[in-house]
């Protein structure tokens, strides 16, 4: 008959408390609180959502509902080298989807996930403003243009060495 | 109040400003079909997300069809509720919903009571013109409730009950689009959430997505095992609702036929949970008087108010949400568990049966009772005091399987030893009943005077939070009553803030008390049904020769032969329990 336990580091707990307080612990500010928290931690794991729920006095199911509704929020940490693939119109028509398939195959992960070793994570975004280079892939802050599926392996190798 | 002129199907009428098309149509006898909509009149809860689009109607001058449940009438509105365009649209909407619904109707627990099924019949859907992906989701089996989200149509009624009415905050809509589902946080199973198993979500689910765990087969197996003696107890609220499953009007008391049916199904003894309710009053009433006496003597450490503890949904609620107050509720077990504990000791001894060979079945208006029955503290060496707890609906199923109907059965009595009950026990089934029963006994024990009039009508009613003063011959007792966990929360928070001073409080998890329990025949939000059930209980109370728990002859016998005194060491061991802090804990590393 024991209760469920959640473990979190003290400084993380303190930071979340500060963020919630900066919005007066107002449950109506849940989305803004999640925004700020994700900005700081990079993602929103379960224990962080629990602490937010506690501070704002809302059910954690509701917090989880909001986190899963908006695609901007993520529960998986970003990799050391976050990979973003542009799927904007220009990149899309020039074969971004095939590049994405290749990335998924090479990394063995889906969009929104990170590799088990934490090295890479994969996300899609809409237009980086370099349509002339379509399709565009960004790894960290490095940009690759006119990427073909067969280039993917080579790009990843640069970060694997 | 401003009146607005509108036209429905060519008929002119005036309605109040703020009326929806759905309500206006109802006034002239037109029932627009709905699916996600839910109106729990007396709770003040209207659930109208306008999501399913079944209730669409045509409004002149408006390009698209309007959902009647959320569209308010405006001056001059010309509404048509069943044009060909409307009927076709409704059918299309329903076909789209059905295109992502498993066709398991014949084997579904809700077969025959499903709103989706009924609607498909009423709208004349004979073919599904759409084919597409089917959403699949893991099933969740808890001790009380089964979640089969493949059958969910996202009406989100359960979410309203869980969050707005019961304030448990367990269920929430998660993900979006095709992936959307109603689930506890992090898609964990109910058992890992603060779910109280009150079953109000089950009670309002239009489909088979939320159902109770069905124990009828286990009971049939036990009944056919020659080495087992199977006995049954029935809760007060069951007898005034069971009839509805067999076509009787709401508020028909079928106590005698129910006892006859149970005997014919094959139960060795047909007993009454009401007997245990009288026992509960003896223990809880004594506990109340004990605390009160100490309080009046100036003891500052005494815990008041005393909170009732019969309701397992409520017990779960305070263990999760208000664990800091877990010393306040009465330590008395619920009638179901008192019955089990006494049956497997006192009765087993008298009948010469070994504990392991005795199977105790309870029939409850409740799904939380299933969870309660399997709590570790209510077992001896792994053998539970109550083996199986079934709902009123499951009993109806068991009767239909075994006997077909109850209509032609004679009225029979409960068996002796644990079958006698008083009027006080009968009213346990409705909000305010437990505390009224407690007052009848506590008054006479405290004042040593006979009550002229046993009814404490000031404690009756349907308001969510009520308070009343009961005069114990000069000692004025402040009594609080709440039904529905959201109302219970209001009372608890009031106590926490130190703003209200009560001596005793009765809390029932379900709106209306047990008569509105999650295991009862579905009332589809019609509170008139609840009122009829409550009236039937008060009528049965009034007709009982004995109406005070301490005058129950079998209870007097039980104390004489077995327990000694209320709150004796033996009584404490068998009839009292403790509560646990189950609030989620955040640990700092």
Boltz contact constraints between the chains, C-beta under 6 A:
constraints:
  - contact:
      token1: [A, 1]
      token2: [B, 580]
      max_distance: 6.0
  - contact:
      token1: [A, 3]
      token2: [B, 582]
      max_distance: 6.0
  - contact:
      token1: [A, 3]
      token2: [B, 583]
      max_distance: 6.0
  - contact:
      token1: [A, 3]
      token2: [B, 584]
      max_distance: 6.0
  - contact:
      token1: [A, 3]
      token2: [B, 585]
      max_distance: 6.0
  - contact:
      token1: [A, 4]
      token2: [B, 584]
      max_distance: 6.0
  - contact:
      token1: [A, 5]
      token2: [B, 585]
      max_distance: 6.0
  - contact:
      token1: [A, 5]
      token2: [B, 587]
      max_distance: 6.0
  - contact:
      token1: [A, 6]
      token2: [B, 586]
      max_distance: 6.0
  - contact:
      token1: [A, 7]
      token2: [B, 587]
      max_distance: 6.0
  - contact:
      token1: [A, 7]
      token2: [B, 589]
      max_distance: 6.0
  - contact:
      token1: [A, 9]
      token2: [B, 589]
      max_distance: 6.0
  - contact:
      token1: [A, 10]
      token2: [B, 588]
      max_distance: 6.0
  - contact:
      token1: [A, 13]
      token2: [B, 588]
      max_distance: 6.0
  - contact:
      token1: [A, 46]
      token2: [B, 186]
      max_distance: 6.0
  - contact:
      token1: [A, 59]
      token2: [B, 169]
      max_distance: 6.0
  - contact:
      token1: [A, 60]
      token2: [B, 185]
      max_distance: 6.0
  - contact:
      token1: [A, 61]
      token2: [B, 169]
      max_distance: 6.0
  - contact:
      token1: [A, 61]
      token2: [B, 172]
      max_distance: 6.0
  - contact:
      token1: [A, 61]
      token2: [B, 184]
      max_distance: 6.0
  - contact:
      token1: [A, 61]
      token2: [B, 185]
      max_distance: 6.0
  - contact:
      token1: [A, 62]
      token2: [B, 172]
      max_distance: 6.0
  - contact:
      token1: [A, 64]
      token2: [B, 185]
      max_distance: 6.0
  - contact:
      token1: [A, 64]
      token2: [B, 186]
      max_distance: 6.0
  - contact:
      token1: [A, 65]
      token2: [B, 172]
      max_distance: 6.0
  - contact:
      token1: [A, 65]
      token2: [B, 173]
      max_distance: 6.0
  - contact:
      token1: [A, 65]
      token2: [B, 174]
      max_distance: 6.0
  - contact:
      token1: [A, 68]
      token2: [B, 174]
      max_distance: 6.0
  - contact:
      token1: [A, 68]
      token2: [B, 175]
      max_distance: 6.0
  - contact:
      token1: [A, 69]
      token2: [B, 176]
      max_distance: 6.0
